[in-house]
Amino acid sequence: MILDELRGYCTDVNTDTAQAAISAIGGIGRSYSDGCLEILTGLLGLKQEHITSAVVQTMRDLVWVCPQCSDTVCEALEGCEDTLQDSQGRQALLWLLAVYGERISSAPYTLEVFIDGVRSETSVGVKMELLTTTMRLFLCRPAETQDMLGRLLHYCIEEETDMCVRDQGLLYYRLLHRGIEETQKVLQGRRSDPSLGVLIGRPAEPISQWACSFNTLDPLKQGPVETEPPSRGSPEHVTFDPKPNTDLSETLDCSQIVKLHSDILGRNFWDTEEPRTCCITLKNVVHN
């Protein structure tokens, strides 16, 4: 009965109300996945931009804690990329393609649309997610993604003006030179276990309590942080109890930091003799 009421709010004229209802259905889906997935899949058929975006983001969050729902989600994603316009929805779709692209038949073709329009993409987050997705899909479907990965890396390294995107492109380019095995260790981590419960993390704190120490060394001086006890089935079996460190001079050697800083200033990391054509290098990686 609750799901039926929430389903009515999903098509509300107020986009915030519709997105909140869809998110609530996803939260219920952690314990009643079948009924919630049926509703979410039906909402994709409406082909409305804000509804499709909210549903894809909800599906991403749902399969993170309930991987057993992945088969239904993979089937539902076919063709929804044409409706997505906002950056959050596109990032969620790219994440799903990265994790489950091997089971989605249209994944390479969907990525190719993103890569062909990367020059007109304004969201840095979408570009970085696109890099990771293309790399992960290349590892499981190299024949279909080899050429598009080369074009994407070439653009990110040679033409992209945002340094975060360019650095990530260089990271992946150099990682491929280390070999496929090393690349798989970095990009293909262990999947979550469906039998595990929801992660119980650090309790929420007001921003005023931690904002003053953000981006500083103060957390190194603090004692252990008390967290909620893990719930039954939670993977948090091992607790880390850091010891307070009031004397940073014992662990930080200032002379080494000054020397490292001088070395960095005296060296230009961008003047590297790397090939300008990534496609040729990728062919060598595949054959090797």
C-alpha positions in Angstrom: 0.0 0.0 0.0 2.9 2.4 0.8 4.5 1.6 -2.6 1.2 2.3 -4.4 1.0 5.7 -2.7 4.7 6.5 -3.5 4.1 5.5 -7.1 1.5 8.2 -7.5 3.9 10.8 -6.3 6.6 9.7 -8.8 4.7 11.5 -11.6 4.0 14.6 -9.6 4.3 17.9 -11.5 6.8 19.1 -8.8 10.1 17.5 -9.8 11.5 17.6 -6.3 8.5 15.6 -5.0 8.8 13.1 -7.8 12.5 12.6 -7.2 12.0 12.2 -3.5 9.3 9.6 -4.0 11.5 7.6 -6.4 14.4 7.8 -3.9 12.1 6.5 -1.2 11.1 3.6 -3.3 14.7 2.8 -3.8 15.2 2.8 0.0 12.3 0.3 0.4 13.9 -1.8 -2.3 16.7 -2.8 0.0 14.3 -5.1 1.8 11.6 -5.6 -0.9 13.5 -5.4 -4.2 11.1 -7.2 -6.5 8.1 -4.9 -6.1 10.2 -1.7 -6.1 12.1 -2.8 -9.2 8.9 -3.3 -11.0 7.8 0.2 -10.2 11.1 1.7 -11.2 11.3 -0.2 -14.5 7.8 1.0 -15.3 8.8 4.6 -14.7 11.5 4.4 -17.3 8.9 3.8 -19.9 7.5 7.3 -19.3 10.6 8.8 -21.1 10.5 11.9 -18.9 13.9 13.5 -18.3 13.7 14.2 -14.5 12.0 10.8 -13.8 14.5 8.8 -15.9 17.4 10.6 -14.1 16.0 9.9 -10.7 15.3 6.3 -11.5 18.8 5.6 -12.9 20.4 7.2 -9.8 18.1 5.1 -7.6 19.0 1.9 -9.4 22.7 2.7 -9.1 22.3 3.1 -5.3 20.1 0.0 -5.1 22.5 -2.4 -6.9 25.3 -1.1 -4.7 23.7 -2.7 -1.6 21.6 -5.3 -3.4 23.7 -6.8 -6.2 21.2 -9.5 -6.8 19.0 -6.9 -8.5 21.6 -6.3 -11.2 20.1 -8.6 -13.8 16.8 -6.6 -13.8 18.6 -3.3 -13.8 20.8 -4.3 -16.8 17.7 -5.2 -18.8 16.0 -1.9 -17.9 18.9 0.3 -18.9 18.6 -0.4 -22.6 17.8 2.8 -24.5 17.4 5.2 -21.5 20.5 7.2 -22.4 18.6 9.2 -25.0 16.4 10.7 -22.2 19.1 11.6 -19.8 20.2 15.2 -20.0 21.5 16.2 -16.5 25.0 15.4 -15.4 24.0 13.4 -12.3 21.9 11.0 -14.3 24.6 10.5 -16.9 27.2 9.8 -14.3 24.9 7.2 -12.7 24.4 5.5 -16.1 28.1 5.5 -16.8 28.8 3.9 -13.4 26.3 1.1 -14.1 27.9 0.5 -17.5 31.3 0.3 -15.9 30.3 -2.3 -13.4 27.8 -4.3 -15.5 28.8 -3.4 -19.0 29.8 -7.0 -19.8 26.1 -8.0 -19.4 24.6 -5.0 -21.3 24.8 -5.7 -25.0 24.5 -2.1 -26.0 27.1 -0.8 -23.6 29.8 -0.1 -26.2 27.4 1.7 -28.5 26.1 3.8 -25.6 29.7 4.8 -24.7 30.5 5.7 -28.3 27.7 8.3 -28.2 29.2 9.8 -25.1 32.7 9.8 -26.5 31.6 11.3 -29.8 30.1 14.2 -27.9 32.9 14.6 -25.3 34.1 17.9 -26.9 30.7 19.5 -26.1 30.4 18.0 -22.7 30.5 20.7 -20.0 30.5 18.5 -16.8 33.9 17.5 -15.5 32.4 14.7 -13.5 30.8 13.1 -16.6 34.2 13.2 -18.4 36.0 11.6 -15.5 33.3 8.9 -15.1 33.4 8.3 -18.9 37.2 7.7 -18.7 36.8 5.1 -16.0 33.8 3.4 -17.6 35.6 3.1 -21.0 38.7 1.7 -19.3 36.7 -0.9 -17.4 34.7 -1.9 -20.4 37.9 -2.2 -22.4 39.2 -4.8 -20.0 36.2 -7.1 -20.5 35.3 -6.2 -24.1 38.5 -5.0 -25.8 37.6 -5.7 -29.4 34.6 -3.4 -29.2 36.1 -0.5 -27.2 39.7 -0.4 -28.3 39.3 2.3 -30.9 37.0 4.5 -28.9 39.3 4.3 -25.8 42.2 5.4 -28.0 40.2 8.4 -29.2 39.1 9.3 -25.7 42.6 9.2 -24.3 43.9 11.2 -27.1 41.4 13.9 -26.5 41.8 14.0 -22.7 45.6 14.2 -23.0 46.1 16.5 -26.0 43.0 18.7 -26.1 41.3 18.7 -22.7 41.8 22.0 -20.7 40.7 20.7 -17.3 43.7 19.4 -15.4 41.7 16.8 -13.4 40.5 15.2 -16.6 43.9 15.4 -18.3 45.7 13.9 -15.2 43.2 11.0 -15.1 43.7 10.4 -18.8 47.5 10.3 -18.3 47.1 8.0 -15.3 45.1 5.5 -17.3 47.5 5.8 -20.3 50.5 5.1 -18.1 48.7 2.3 -16.3 48.0 0.5 -19.7 51.8 0.6 -20.3 52.2 -1.5 -17.2 50.1 -4.3 -18.7 46.6 -5.7 -18.6 47.1 -7.6 -15.3 48.2 -4.5 -13.5 45.4 -2.5 -15.0 42.8 -5.1 -13.8 44.2 -5.0 -10.3 43.6 -1.3 -10.1 40.2 -1.0 -11.9 38.5 -4.3 -11.2 38.1 -4.5 -7.5 36.1 -7.1 -5.6 32.3 -6.9 -6.0 30.2 -6.6 -2.9 28.7 -9.7 -1.4 24.8 -9.8 -1.6 24.8 -11.6 1.8 26.4 -8.7 3.6 24.2 -6.1 5.4 24.2 -2.4 4.9 27.4 -0.7 5.9 27.3 1.1 9.2 29.7 4.0 9.2 30.5 7.1 11.1 27.5 9.0 12.6 26.5 12.2 11.0 28.1 15.4 12.5 27.3 19.0 12.0 29.5 20.8 9.6 30.6 23.2 12.3 32.3 20.3 14.2 34.7 19.3 11.4 34.9 22.3 9.0 37.6 24.0 11.1 40.0 21.0 10.7 39.1 20.2 7.1 42.2 19.9 4.9 44.6 20.2 7.8 46.8 17.8 9.9 44.6 18.2 13.0 42.9 14.7 12.6 46.4 13.1 13.0 46.5 14.6 16.5 43.1 13.4 17.6 42.3 10.3 19.5 40.2 7.3 18.3 36.7 8.1 17.0 33.8 6.2 18.4 31.6 4.8 15.8 28.3 2.8 15.8 28.7 -0.9 16.4 28.4 -2.9 13.1 25.1 -4.5 12.5 24.6 -8.2 12.0 26.0 -9.2 8.6 28.0 -6.1 8.2 31.5 -6.4 6.7 32.9 -4.2 9.4 34.5 -7.0 11.3 37.8 -5.4 12.0 37.8 -2.1 13.9 40.7 0.3 13.6 41.6 2.2 16.7 44.2 4.8 15.8 46.5 6.0 18.6 46.7 9.7 19.3 49.8 11.4 17.9 50.6 14.7 19.6 54.1 15.0 18.3 54.2 15.2 14.5 57.9 15.7 14.5 58.4 12.0 15.2 56.8 11.0 11.9 57.3 14.1 9.6 60.8 15.0 8.6 60.7 18.6 7.5 64.0 18.4 5.7 62.7 15.7 3.4 59.6 17.7 2.7 61.7 20.7 1.7 63.9 18.6 -0.5 60.9 17.0 -2.2 59.3 20.3 -2.8 62.5 21.6 -4.4 62.7 18.6 -6.7 59.2 19.1 -7.8 59.8 22.8 -8.6 62.9 22.0 -10.5 61.2 19.3 -12.7 58.6 19.7 -15.4 56.4 16.6 -15.3 54.6 17.5 -18.4 57.7 17.3 -20.6 57.5 13.6 -21.1 58.3 11.9 -24.3 55.0 9.9 -24.6 53.6 8.9 -27.9 51.0 11.3 -29.3 48.8 8.6 -30.8 47.1 6.5 -28.1 45.4 4.2 -30.6 48.7 2.6 -31.7 49.8 1.9 -28.2 46.4 0.3 -27.3 46.8 -2.1 -30.2 50.1 -3.2 -28.7 48.6 -3.6 -25.3 45.8 -5.8 -26.7 48.2 -8.0 -28.7 50.5 -8.4 -25.7 
